[in-house]
Amino acid sequence: MPVILVTNDDGVHSPGLTSLFRAMETLGDAYVIAPDRERSAISHALTMHRPLRVEQLKERIYSINGTPTDCVAVGINKILPARPAFVVSGINKGANLGDDITYSGTVSAAMESTIMGIPAFAVSLVMQKQPSSHGNFETAAEIAVEIGKYILEHSLPYDTLLNVNIPDVPRDSIKGSKLTRQGKRIYDDSIKETFDPHGQKHYWIGGGNPYWEHGEDTDIQACQDHYVSITPLHLDLTNFDALQFLKDKLSINL
């Protein structure tokens, strides 16, 4: 039976993680190694300024007082009995679309696995309302199983992970899946000024009104149209068109 690592950034007690773990148990020996609390929007942070504590909660379920990236790094190197066939991160309570992926701990856990040469994908549920425990996680878990089966049979291209976003609708309302590109999503007025009881000004980051680039081939549009969005992400961030342009145009004498 293949070993499968399940992690997330919503914390080890997240309902999305529980649904995903149960689903992955149908494919192999699934293990949960996840943060002990919510670590959303922590991106690809790695804990280096303090030691990490691992706690076994149940059989094959562990928590770490660190980031999603910590969980993948420590889990693969120190906890799992064998190298995993793949790593799956999620099910996130909310979308990871467009530019949000640069902040996402969910996606970054899959990135860490990809860096280590292990196939990985991130799964997010595109909840339209305030994220809660009442989303269609079981539907998302069923779709994750299908992607997991594909990876077990075919693997993934080198240096590439999948970012999967699933509309939060009943299974029979999902029209299918689309391979998409990363869209552009920007939040307007996302930093709020607040005052404490002493009149001191503070700033709160979060919220705001998102607006996005429209395009039939984007991850955002696919989810709006009730399709599962599957975006292959490449870890090499080099802009090769710009590289060639600058080689031809840029001259700096040092």
N, C-alpha and C positions, 0 to 999 in steps of 0.2 A: 504494500500500500504506500503511495507517495505521501510524504510529509508536506503539509500545507500550513503556512504561517498566516494567521489572521490578526490584523491590528487595526488601529483607528486613531483619531485625534479627539473624539468625544468622550473618551474614558472607558474603562473596562466594564462599567455597569450600563453602558448605552444600549437601548433596545435594538438599535441597528446592528451593533456588534453581535449581540446574541442571535439575531436572525441569520446573520452571515455565517457565524460559527456553525450553527446547526445545519445550514445548507452545505457548507464545505465538508462536513462529516460524511456526506454521501459520496464524496470524491476521494477521500483518503484519511490519513491520520492528521486531523486538524488540531492545531494548537493556537490558543489565544495568548498573545503577549502584547499588552496594551497599557497606555498611561493610567495611573491610579486616579486621575481626575481629568476634567476637560482641558484640552490643550489646543483649542481651535485657534487658527490664524497664527500659529507659531512657526510656520514655514519649515525650513530644513535645519532648524536649530539642533545643535549637538551639545549635550551637557559636558563641560570640561572643567568647571570650577568647583565641583563637589562630587563625592562618590554617589553611586546609584544603588538603591535598595530594591531587590527583587522579592516579591511575596507570592507564594503559590496559594491561590484562593480555592481551587478545586483541581481535580485531575485534568491536566493539560490546559489549565487556565492560570495565567500569571499576570501580575501587575508590576509596573516599574514606576518609581517616582521621578519620571523624566519625560522626554519628548517622544513623539512617534518615531523619529529617527533613532533615538536611543533604543527604543524597543526592538527595532529591526536589527540594529547592529549587535546589541547584547544578545538578543534572542537567537540569531543565527550562529553567532560565535560561541555562546556559552550555555544556552538552555536547550535548544532542540537536539534530539538524538541523532539527526542526520541533516544534511543540506536539504532545504525544502525544494520541492518541484516548482513551486511558485509562491509568491506573497500576494495577498489581497488585503486592501485597506478600505475600511468602511464599516457599515453603510453610513455615510455621513448624513447628519440631520440638516440638510440644506444643500444647495447647488455648489459645485465648483466649476464654474463656467468662465470663459473669457479670461480676463486678467486676474480673477480671483485665485487662479491656480498658483500664482506666485506667492500667495500668503498661506496656502492650504497646508496644514499638517497632514491631512489625509493623502494628498497627492505626493507630498514629500516623503512619506513612508515608502510609497511605491518607488520613488526616485532612488532612495537609499538601496533598496533591493536591486534595482537595475544597475546601479554603480557596482554592486558586488557580483554582477553577472547572472542574476537570478530573475527570471521573468516575473512581471508584477503588473497589477492593475489596481486602480482606485475606483470605488463605487460611491456615488452620491445620489441622494434622493432629492429631487428638485421640489421642495415643499413651498407652496405659494404663500402660506400664512406663516406666522411665527412658529419656528421649529418646536415640535412637541413630540411626545411618544406615540402619537396616533397616526403616523404616516403609513403608507403601503410598503412597509419594510419586507414583508413576505414576498411580494411581487418582485421587488428589487433583488432579493436573495435568489429567487428562481432564475432571474436573468444572469446573475453572477455565476450560478452553476454552469449555465451554458457557455459563458466565456471561459470559465475554468476548464471545462471539458476541451474546448478548442486549444487552450494553452498546453494541456497535458498531451494532446495529440500532435500539435504542430509547433509549439513554443511560440516565440515572438521574434521579430527582427532585432538584430544586434543594437544595443544602446537605446532601446525603445520601450516605453511603457504605454499602457492604455488608460485614458481618463474617461470613465464611463459615468454619464449622468442620465438618470431615469426619471421621467415625469411621475409626480405623485398622484397617480390616477389608478383605478382598478385595472387588472390585467387585460380585460377585454376592451379597454379604451386605448391601449397602446397600439399604434398603427404598424409598428415594426421598428427596425433599427437603421441608423444611417452612420456611415463613416464621415466624420466632420473635421473641419479645421477649428482652431481656437479663435473665438470671436473677440470682440473688443467691448469690454464693459467698464464703465466709469461711474463712480458715485458722486453726485452733486450734494454739497452741503452735508458732508459726512462727519465733520468735526463740530461739536456743539460746545458752546460756552456755558458753564454752570458756576454757581457760587455756593460756598459752604455757609453754615450758620454764622460764621465770623466775617462774611463778606469777601473772602478770598476767592479770586477767580481760578477756575480749573477748566480743563478741556477734556471732553469725552469723545473718543474716536469710535465710530460705528454708526450704522443706520444710513440715513441719506436716501436720496432717490436715484436709483440706477438708470442709466440709459445706455444703449448698446448699438453697435453697428449691425445693420440688417444685411442679411445675405443668406441665400438658400442653403449654402454649404457650411454654415457656422453651427457650433455646438448650441448656442443660445436659441437660434431659430428652430433647430430640430426639436428641442425640448418643448418649445412653445407650441409646436405642431403635433405634440404627443408622440414623438419618436424617441427611442433611446439613442442618445448621442454617444458615439465611440470615437474618441480623438487620440490618434497615436502621437505621443510626445517624444521628442528627441532630446537627449541630455546635452548634446553639443549645441551651445547657444550661439555659435558663430553665425553671423549674417554673411553668407558667402557672396551674395550679390554686392553688398557693401564692401566686402573685402576686395573683390576684383575692382570695383569702382575706385576705391582709395589707392589701390596699387597703381592704377592708371593716372590718377589725378593728384594725389597728395604727395607733396615733397616736403620733408622736414629735414633740415640740415642740423645735425647735433655735433 
